[in-house]
Structures are given as structure tokens and as C-alpha cells.
């Protein structure tokens, strides 16, 4: 009966080494697949509807400070009584006898027009805004939110933190924050929400609210070189976000 020659020790070590390397490759591939699957989970949870549509932000048709305040005025006005008496040229016949005062006149127009019926009890329109100038890095989402709010005549703080921190910081300062979007609001995205950075989060601005509850945004980012873009979110998607009014 033939006897097999013993396998040299060096060959056995080579075989063991190859097996170890093979197991390492298998484990690495398995780990990569697991990480990929776990990374996809937040997107699946936070994007239960279609992906928001991207577009360049059209500054020529963007809402302006004037259009924002004009839109806040009530569309239904009582017809002034006819008569021969004269009130003077500086009297607005549509003006209310009682208004909520605010140092920021854009905010005052919004409180006494668009949002008159929904201002929460105890809300102070002259709360601290935390504004000492634009302290955010150029082209960052926070930089654009600050710039755009000032274009609209609305308050914005200088040290609100990362995008995901803005809603909480705004509440502490006394801003009105809730989950109902209005034109001009700061949109606050949680970390990882709708493609936002998983560490910093994100902010944007509401440029339009559709009749169906969808919202159109203006947003920016570090790779945009200061050129904002726009997205459209459905009403269901918007309901998951937080909005800073004023």
C-alpha cells in the first residue's frame, strides 16, 4: 500500500494563510453589504414618498419682501361707508383699529394679516432674534437661510448652530416654530432627513406653498458656490419637517 508523502510544513502554513485571507475577504464583503443596507434604512424610513424634485432656484420669480407682506393682507375687506367727510390722505381705510405692534414691520404685517387667526397665545413678536450679522460660512445652507430671510425682511439669528439645531435654538430665542409651512419660513431638516447631512442636518427657505400643501424651497450647500437650488416636497413630506416663522 502506497504511502503519501507528508506535506511540507511550509506548504501547510501557505494553505492556512490562503484560508485566512479567504475568510477575511468574505468577512469584509459581508461587512460592506451590511453597512450599505444599514445606510439605506434611514432613506427608506425618511423618504416614504417620491424623491423631491430638484431645480435651479429662479431668482426672477422668487417671492420678494413686498409680495410677502402684500400677500399677508386679508383679501376680504369691508367696503367703507360712503359720505362727504374726509379722513385725510394718510389714513388707510382698510387699517384695523387694533393691531399687534412689532419693531419689524414685515413681521407686523404677517401677524396682522396672514397669520392673524393662528398666532399662539403669548407670542412676542419682539423676541430676541440673535442677529449680529451673517456669521455662517459662504454657500453653506445656514449662510443662505440667513441671506434669504434678510432679503424677505424676516429675522434670522447669527449663531443658530448647525442646520439640525435651528428649530431648537429658535424656540429658545422665542421664535414661533411648528410643523405648518408658510412662505418665508426657515425649513429645518433633521440629521439625514431627505438627503441632509447625517451629522449637521440642513436648512432651507419656503418659497411657495401650493394649494395641495406641497412646498417649493430655496436651498444652498457648500458645493453650490453660493448658487441656491430648489426642491419640491409633497404635503406628506412637508408634514415631517419643522418650520421657523418669525
PyMOL commands that set and color helices and strands:
alter all, ss='L'
color gray80, all
select helices_A, chain A and resi 9-46+65-72+105-111+141-151+163-173+193-195+222-224+235-238
alter helices_A, ss='H'
color red, helices_A
select strands_A, chain A and resi 53-56+177-178+186-189+202-209+215-218+229-233+242-244
alter strands_A, ss='S'
color yellow, strands_A
deselect
rebuild
show_as cartoon
